[in-house]
């Protein structure tokens, strides 16, 4: 009954001065709305980024080799064959190296990005699509026998031959003052078909891929292999496969304990990205939360004004038997109610704002129950903290002095 009466009196006081109460809550509303919007949009953006990158390479291992004292190949094609045959969890494995060069038909010549690797490159290359539109990708026989074959994208086929059915045609590939005459065995889907007319695509390099063994045979000075991409079936296989790959290569190349081979995975990089994003989001949210501090000061200021205006009321209540504790709770509850109402309005506004911003950015806002609870708890804490001083001042008023106050 005691709490209920104080709650009613606090509400009556707040609604008796609606405009002043709203202006008092405004700092809290802005602070809460800003924090909620920043957290929701920031978490949504972070989730979008991590999901996108996870889809790209969540099951990918990057194997690197580095030994300044050794000039020969640290990883060979034989090593790749042994790794794939020995470790069942490896789905694809290939060097995924690229270099610049020139590709030519009888009539046209264009700059090109040339990638090379094993037949698994079809599924690991970030430069070229894995979708075939003509012919086939180079296979294990081509790779083992170092056949002079090449795969081109449809944009390159159109640019050099004026058509995409170019399987069997000869393509001249020039790199490092060396020229290779390669037979086109397949055409993959191009990347720039949707950009026609947007800008001059003749300035964009074309893409081809070839067996690493062919490059080693024809241009050996460019065929060094010190980086390999491995894809496994699932994320829980990444760590054990990484350890097996490094261990097997060390044993094959008599390099145990030399730390020449290093296997990293995308999940490690993803964790670092998440940490940076979380720090950034939390920092911006903390800056926005300064508005809550300003709002709290506003609550304290208005409550002090309220105590001054209601001095005679306080004196009358004390003269009629109200205790110091009763007066303290009455004014403290008033400040808490102001903060909680402001927090709820700010929460609603923040949710609306986050959906508007996220919609404009084409992402989904993420509003967690924890963040909502934290925000409401914080707004209540603001009311308690900044309401204590005015409430104590009201409670300690001498009833005789209060009744004499004009």
C-alpha positions in Angstrom: 0.0 0.0 0.0 2.9 2.3 0.9 4.7 1.7 -2.4 1.4 1.9 -4.4 0.6 5.3 -2.8 4.1 6.7 -3.6 3.9 5.4 -7.2 0.5 7.1 -7.7 1.8 10.4 -6.2 4.9 10.2 -8.5 2.8 9.7 -11.6 0.4 12.5 -10.6 3.4 14.9 -10.2 4.9 13.8 -13.6 1.6 14.2 -15.5 0.8 17.5 -13.9 3.9 18.9 -15.7 3.8 17.0 -19.0 6.1 19.3 -21.0 8.7 19.6 -18.3 8.6 15.9 -17.7 9.1 15.2 -21.4 12.0 17.7 -21.7 13.5 16.0 -18.6 13.3 12.6 -20.3 14.6 13.9 -23.7 18.3 13.3 -22.9 17.5 9.7 -21.8 15.3 9.1 -24.8 18.0 10.3 -27.2 20.7 8.3 -25.4 18.8 5.0 -25.3 17.6 5.3 -28.9 21.1 6.0 -30.1 22.6 3.1 -28.2 19.9 0.6 -29.3 20.2 1.8 -33.0 24.0 1.6 -33.0 24.0 -1.8 -31.4 21.3 -3.3 -33.6 22.7 -1.9 -36.9 26.3 -2.6 -35.8 25.5 -6.2 -34.8 23.5 -6.7 -38.0 26.3 -5.4 -40.2 28.9 -7.6 -38.3 26.7 -10.6 -38.8 26.3 -9.9 -42.5 30.0 -9.5 -42.9 30.9 -12.7 -41.0 28.2 -14.7 -42.7 29.4 -13.6 -46.1 33.0 -14.3 -45.4 32.1 -17.6 -43.7 30.3 -18.7 -46.9 33.4 -17.8 -48.9 36.0 -19.7 -46.8 34.8 -21.2 -43.6 36.3 -24.6 -44.4 39.4 -23.3 -46.1 43.0 -23.7 -44.9 45.9 -21.6 -46.2 49.2 -23.4 -46.2 52.3 -21.3 -46.5 56.0 -22.2 -46.7 58.9 -19.9 -46.0 62.6 -20.7 -45.6 65.1 -18.0 -46.5 68.0 -20.5 -46.5 66.4 -22.8 -49.2 66.1 -21.7 -52.8 64.3 -24.8 -54.1 60.6 -25.5 -54.1 59.3 -25.9 -50.6 56.1 -27.5 -51.8 55.9 -29.7 -54.9 53.2 -31.2 -57.0 54.2 -34.6 -55.6 53.6 -33.2 -52.1 50.1 -32.2 -53.1 49.3 -35.6 -54.5 50.5 -37.3 -51.3 48.6 -34.9 -49.1 45.3 -35.5 -50.9 45.8 -39.3 -51.0 46.9 -39.5 -47.4 44.3 -37.3 -45.7 40.8 -38.3 -46.4 39.3 -35.1 -45.0 40.9 -33.0 -47.8 38.3 -32.2 -50.4 40.3 -29.9 -52.7 43.9 -28.8 -52.7 45.7 -26.6 -55.1 48.1 -23.7 -55.3 46.0 -20.6 -56.0 48.7 -18.3 -57.5 48.1 -15.6 -60.1 50.3 -13.6 -62.3 49.9 -10.9 -65.0 50.5 -11.6 -68.7 49.1 -11.2 -72.2 46.7 -13.6 -74.0 46.2 -13.4 -77.7 44.2 -14.9 -80.6 45.1 -14.4 -84.2 43.2 -11.1 -84.2 43.2 -9.7 -80.7 45.4 -9.3 -77.7 44.5 -8.4 -74.1 46.0 -8.2 -70.6 45.1 -11.2 -68.5 45.3 -12.5 -65.0 46.7 -16.0 -65.2 46.0 -18.5 -62.4 47.5 -22.0 -62.2 47.2 -25.0 -60.0 45.8 -28.5 -59.8 42.4 -29.6 -61.3 40.9 -28.7 -57.9 41.6 -25.0 -58.8 38.2 -25.0 -60.5 36.6 -25.0 -57.0 39.2 -22.9 -55.2 39.9 -20.0 -57.6 38.6 -16.6 -56.5 39.5 -15.2 -59.9 37.3 -17.4 -62.1 33.9 -19.0 -61.9 33.6 -22.8 -61.5 30.6 -22.9 -63.8 31.5 -24.3 -67.2 29.6 -23.1 -70.3 31.7 -24.9 -72.9 34.0 -27.9 -72.8 35.7 -29.1 -69.6 38.2 -28.0 -67.0 41.7 -29.4 -67.2 41.8 -32.8 -65.5 44.3 -35.0 -63.7 45.7 -36.5 -66.9 46.4 -32.9 -68.2 48.0 -32.1 -64.9 50.1 -35.3 -64.6 51.3 -35.1 -68.2 51.8 -31.3 -68.2 49.5 -30.9 -71.2 49.5 -27.6 -73.0 45.9 -26.8 -72.2 44.1 -23.7 -70.8 40.6 -22.7 -69.6 39.3 -19.2 -70.4 36.3 -17.3 -69.2 33.5 -16.4 -71.5 34.4 -12.7 -71.4 37.9 -13.5 -72.7 36.5 -15.8 -75.4 34.1 -13.0 -76.6 36.9 -10.4 -76.5 39.5 -12.4 -78.4 37.4 -14.6 -80.7 34.0 -12.9 -80.9 32.2 -16.1 -79.6 32.3 -18.4 -76.7 32.4 -21.8 -78.5 36.2 -21.7 -78.7 37.1 -25.2 -77.4 40.0 -26.4 -79.5 41.3 -23.0 -80.5 44.9 -22.0 -79.8 45.6 -19.3 -77.2 49.0 -17.6 -77.0 49.9 -16.8 -73.4 52.9 -14.5 -72.8 54.5 -14.1 -69.4 58.0 -13.0 -68.5 59.2 -12.8 -72.1 58.1 -16.4 -72.7 55.3 -17.5 -74.9 53.1 -20.6 -74.6 50.8 -21.9 -77.2 47.9 -23.6 -75.3 44.8 -25.4 -76.5 41.5 -24.1 -75.0 39.7 -27.1 -73.4 37.0 -25.2 -71.6 35.1 -21.9 -71.1 33.8 -20.9 -67.7 31.2 -18.3 -67.0 32.5 -14.7 -67.2 32.3 -12.1 -64.4 31.5 -8.9 -66.4 28.5 -9.8 -68.5 26.2 -7.7 -66.3 28.5 -4.7 -66.6 28.3 -4.2 -70.4 27.6 -0.6 -71.1 28.4 0.5 -67.5 32.0 1.3 -68.5 34.7 0.3 -71.0 35.2 -3.4 -70.3 38.1 -3.4 -72.7 40.2 -2.0 -69.9 39.4 -4.9 -67.6 41.9 -7.8 -67.6 40.7 -11.2 -68.8 41.1 -14.5 -66.8 42.6 -17.8 -67.7 43.7 -20.8 -65.7 46.2 -23.6 -66.5 47.9 -26.6 -64.9 50.7 -25.7 -62.6 52.7 -28.6 -64.2 52.4 -27.0 -67.6 53.7 -23.7 -66.3 56.6 -25.5 -64.6 57.4 -27.3 -67.8 57.4 -24.2 -70.0 58.4 -21.3 -67.7 60.1 -23.0 -64.7 61.4 -19.7 -63.3 57.9 -18.6 -62.5 56.5 -21.9 -61.1 57.7 -21.8 -57.5 55.1 -23.0 -55.1 55.0 -21.6 -51.5 51.3 -21.1 -51.0 48.5 -23.7 -51.2 44.8 -23.6 -50.5 43.1 -26.6 -49.0 39.3 -27.1 -48.5 38.0 -29.6 -46.1 34.4 -31.0 -45.6 33.5 -29.2 -42.4 34.9 -26.6 -39.9 35.6 -29.1 -37.2 38.1 -30.7 -39.5 40.2 -27.6 -39.9 42.5 -27.9 -36.9 43.3 -31.6 -37.2 43.8 -31.4 -40.9 46.1 -28.3 -40.5 48.2 -30.3 -38.0 48.4 -33.4 -40.3 49.3 -31.3 -43.3 52.2 -29.5 -41.6 53.4 -32.7 -40.0 53.4 -34.7 -43.2 55.2 -32.0 -45.2 57.9 -31.7 -42.5 58.5 -35.4 -42.6 58.6 -35.6 -46.4 61.0 -32.7 -46.6 63.1 -33.4 -43.6 62.1 -30.2 -41.9 60.8 -31.3 -38.5 61.1 -28.5 -36.0 62.2 -25.9 -38.6 58.9 -24.0 -38.6 59.0 -23.8 -42.4 55.3 -24.7 -42.9 52.5 -22.8 -41.4 48.8 -23.5 -41.8 46.3 -20.8 -41.0 42.5 -20.9 -41.5 39.8 -18.4 -42.2 38.1 -18.9 -38.8 41.2 -17.3 -37.1 41.0 -14.3 -39.3 37.2 -14.2 -38.8 37.7 -14.1 -35.0 40.0 -11.1 -35.4 37.5 -9.3 -37.6 34.8 -10.0 -35.1 36.9 -8.6 -32.3 37.7 -5.4 -34.2 34.0 -5.0 -35.1 32.9 -5.5 -31.5 35.4 -3.0 -30.2 34.3 -0.4 -32.8 30.6 -1.0 -32.1 31.0 -0.8 -28.3 33.1 2.3 -28.6 30.4 4.1 -30.7 27.7 2.9 -28.3 29.7 4.2 -25.3 30.0 7.6 -27.0 26.3 7.6 -27.6 25.7 6.6 -24.0 27.1 10.0 -22.9 23.6 11.3 -23.8 22.3 9.2 -20.9 24.7 11.0 -18.6 23.3 14.3 -19.8 19.8 13.0 -19.4 20.6 11.9 -15.8 21.8 15.3 -15.0 18.6 16.7 -16.5 16.6 14.4 -14.2 18.5 15.6 -11.1 18.1 19.2 -12.1 14.4 19.0 -12.6 14.0 17.0 -9.4 15.9 19.7 -7.4 13.5 22.3 -9.0 10.6 20.1 -8.0 11.8 19.8 -4.4 12.1 23.6 -4.2 8.6 24.1 -5.7 7.0 21.6 -3.3 8.8 22.7 -0.1 5.5 23.6 1.6 3.9 20.3 0.4 6.8 18.4 2.0 6.5 20.4 5.2 2.7 19.7 5.4 3.2 16.0 4.8 5.9 15.8 7.5 3.7 17.8 9.9 1.0 15.2 9.3 3.3 12.3 10.2 5.2 11.4 7.0 8.6 10.0 7.8 11.9 10.9 6.2 11.9 7.5 4.5 8.5 8.1 3.0 9.5 11.5 1.5 12.8 9.9 0.3 11.1 7.1 -1.5 8.4 9.4 -3.0 10.9 11.6 -4.8 13.3 8.7 -5.6 10.4 6.9 -7.2 9.5 9.9 -9.3 13.0 10.1 -10.7 13.1 6.4 -11.4 9.7 6.6 -13.2 10.9 9.5 -15.3 14.0 7.5 -16.3 12.1 4.2 -17.0 9.5 5.9 -19.2 12.2 7.7 -21.0 14.1 4.4 -21.5 11.0 2.7 -22.9 10.3 5.5 -25.3 14.0 5.6 -26.3 13.9 1.8 -26.8 10.9 2.0 -29.1 12.4 4.9 -31.0 15.7 3.0 -31.2 14.1 -0.1 -32.7 12.2 2.0 -35.3 15.4 3.9 -36.1 17.5 0.7 -36.4 15.0 -0.8 -38.8 15.0 2.3 -41.0 18.8 2.5 -41.1 19.3 -1.2 -41.6 16.7 -1.2 -44.4 18.6 1.6 -46.2 21.8 -0.5 -45.9 20.0 -3.7 -46.9 20.9 -5.6 -43.7 18.9 -7.1 -40.9 19.2 -5.3 -37.5 19.9 -7.6 -34.6 18.3 -6.6 -31.3 19.1 -9.0 -28.5 17.2 -9.5 -25.3 20.4 -8.9 -23.4 20.9 -5.4 -24.9 17.2 -4.5 -24.2 17.5 -5.6 -20.6 20.8 -3.8 -20.2 19.4 -0.6 -21.6 16.4 -0.6 -19.4 18.5 -1.5 -16.4 20.9 1.3 -17.2 18.0 3.8 -17.5 16.7 2.7 -14.1 20.2 3.0 -12.6 20.3 6.6 -14.0 17.1 7.4 -12.2 18.3 6.0 -8.9 21.7 7.6 -9.1 20.6 11.0 -10.1 17.5 10.9 -8.0 19.2 10.2 -4.7 20.5 13.7 -4.0 17.2 15.5 -4.7 15.3 12.9 -2.7 17.6 13.1 0.3 17.4 16.9 0.2 13.6 16.7 0.2 13.6 14.1 3.0 15.9 16.1 5.2 13.8 19.3 5.1 12.9 20.6 8.5 9.0 20.6 8.6 8.8 24.0 10.4 11.2 25.6 7.9 9.3 24.0 5.0 6.0 25.4 6.2 7.4 28.9 6.5 8.8 28.7 2.9 7.3 31.2 0.5 
